[in-house]
Amino acid sequence: MRQNLLVLNIKRALKLNFKPALCLQVIALGIGLSFFYWPASQPVFNFFAELKAQYGVGYAIASTAVFGGLLPYSYLLLSGQVHFKPLRQLLFYCVLWAVMGWIVDEFYSLQITLFGSDTDVTTLIKKMAFDQFVFSALLTCPFLTLCYQYKDTQFNLKRTIMSLDKRLLLLYLPTTIVTNWLVWIPSVLLIYLMPPELQIPLFNLVLCFFVLVLAILNTDAEAAAAAD
């Protein structure tokens, strides 16, 4: 029974997120191609590369808070999808993604230490595999799932603890992981193809849309769990 529920929810995640993920890949690919083949775009890339080089992890924290927190939250608020404690939700999104910006920036540095900064196919595949099947699947996806559970219980710790049942393992976490893979497996290949100073800026651009998909997905998953 549990296995059938897991398969059902993975299929649901694939169905819900295939088109949004495809759109994100097109956007990321367009950005990557413009860097390599559109000289007129170089001043923009140089601007962000210089910011990252100058401010380091501080840039990663601030920019990820904006692209992963402030901008998606603003869209959700203006579209009427914020239904409780708006100021606390704003703080939640910004703080969560500021922390994630720091974690991801440190992880990208670790990737260079482990695998080098070359952009050959073997190195890119090693970085993508370690990123998606170790770092994301075992760390960031469970962390984000728990954080969003806390938000969805209206920041009630007791209710969050009570919600940690089989649905967490059979619905929310697998759905988050599958969604993450759909969006980020192709995206991180492009990210690791970029110079180190441009990896966080490209990550931020994809992230902005990913957070919106994640927010919508959580709503759909909650409705599906209620139906089940």
C-alpha positions, 0 to 999 in steps of 0.5 A: 500500500505504501509502495503504491502511494509512493509510486502514485505521488512520484507520477503526480510530481512528474505530471505536475512539474514536467512543463514548468521544469522544461520552461526552466531548462529553456531559460537556463539554456538561453542564459548559458548560450548567451554567455558563450555566444552573444558578446553583447551580453558580456557586460551583464555577466561581468557585472554579476561576476564582479559583484560575486568576486568582490563580496563573496559569500555575502553576495551569495547570501543577499542575492539568494535571499532576494531571488529565492525569497523576496521575489517569489514571495512578492509574486505569491502575495500579489497573486493572492496565494499568501493566506496567513501571517504575511510578514512572518512568511516574508521573513521565512522565505528571506531567511530560509533562502539566505541560509541556503545561499550560504550553504550552496556557495560553500558547497560549490567551493567544495565541489571545486576542491573535490573535482577541480574547476575543469569543464570537461564532461567527466568533471561535470557529470561527477559534480552533477551526480554528487550535487543531486544524488548526495547533497540535494537528495540527502540534505537540502531536499529533506531540510526544505521539506521540513521547513515548508511543513513548518510554514504550512502549519502556520509556524506552529512547532507542535503541529509540525512535529505532529505532521511528521508521519508517513505522508512526509516520507511517502508524499512530501519528500519524494515529491520534492526530490523528484521536482528537484531532479527535474529542475536541477539536474540539467540546470546544474550541468549548465551552472558548473559549466560557468566560471565560478563567479557566475555559478551563484548568479545563474543558480539564483535565476533558476531558483527564483522560478523553482521556489514558485514551482515548489510553493505551488507543488506543496499546495497540490501535495497538501490537497492530494494528501487530504484526498488520500 
